[in-house]
């Protein structure tokens, strides 16, 4: 039984060119290596999101349910987001 499986994929030209550059630079030897590394990165990101959801989001929801007075309104959330965005834009202009 094979431990690998072949796929035929179609990519946008920009992505295909990125793969070619990775191989030309010597970072990777084959298209398969680039794709495998990309899939590994995707799986790591998915695991990190799942961990964040379980450790932070679930905990925050449980804390809010235990004491709803700790919550903030959607308007306040949006105000904070806008303030953060303005601060980041100001920092980027420097």
C-alpha positions in Angstrom: 0.0 0.0 0.0 1.4 3.4 -1.0 1.9 6.0 1.8 1.4 8.8 -0.7 -1.3 9.9 -3.0 -1.0 11.9 -6.3 -3.1 14.9 -7.0 -3.6 17.1 -10.0 -4.2 20.7 -9.1 -4.7 23.9 -10.9 -3.3 27.1 -9.4 -3.6 30.8 -10.3 -0.6 31.9 -12.3 0.7 34.0 -9.4 0.7 31.0 -7.0 2.4 28.8 -9.6 5.1 31.5 -10.1 5.7 31.6 -6.3 6.2 27.9 -6.3 8.7 28.2 -9.2 10.6 30.9 -7.4 10.9 28.8 -4.3 12.4 26.0 -6.4 14.6 28.3 -8.4 16.0 29.8 -5.2 16.9 26.4 -3.9 14.6 26.7 -0.9 12.7 23.6 -2.1 13.6 20.9 -4.6 10.2 20.0 -6.0 6.7 21.3 -6.3 5.6 18.5 -4.0 7.9 19.8 -1.2 6.5 23.3 -1.5 2.9 22.1 -1.4 3.6 19.7 1.6 5.2 22.6 3.5 2.2 24.8 2.7 -0.2 22.1 3.9 1.8 21.7 7.1 1.6 25.5 7.7 -2.2 25.4 7.1 -2.6 22.6 9.6 -0.5 24.5 12.2 -2.6 27.6 11.7 -5.8 25.5 12.0 -4.4 24.0 15.3 -3.5 27.4 16.6 -7.0 28.8 15.9 -8.6 25.7 17.5 -6.4 26.1 20.6 -7.2 29.8 20.8 -10.9 29.1 20.5 -10.8 26.5 23.2 -8.4 28.3 25.6 -9.5 31.9 25.2 -12.9 32.2 23.6 -14.6 29.4 25.5 -13.1 30.7 28.8 -14.3 34.3 28.0 -17.8 33.1 27.2 -17.9 31.1 30.4 -16.7 34.1 32.4 -19.4 36.3 30.8 -22.1 33.8 31.5 -21.0 33.6 35.1 -21.0 37.4 35.4 -22.7 39.3 32.5 -21.7 42.6 34.0 -18.1 41.9 32.6 -19.4 42.2 29.0 -19.2 45.3 26.8 -21.6 46.4 24.1 -21.0 45.9 20.4 -20.8 49.7 20.1 -17.9 49.8 22.6 -16.2 47.0 20.8 -16.4 48.9 17.5 -15.2 52.0 19.1 -12.1 50.2 20.5 -11.5 48.6 17.0 -11.6 52.0 15.4 -9.3 53.5 18.0 -6.8 50.6 17.5 -7.0 51.0 13.7 -6.4 54.8 14.0 -3.5 54.2 16.3 -2.0 51.6 13.9 -2.5 53.9 10.9 -0.8 56.8 12.8 2.1 54.6 13.7 2.5 53.5 10.1 2.7 57.1 8.9 5.8 57.8 11.1 
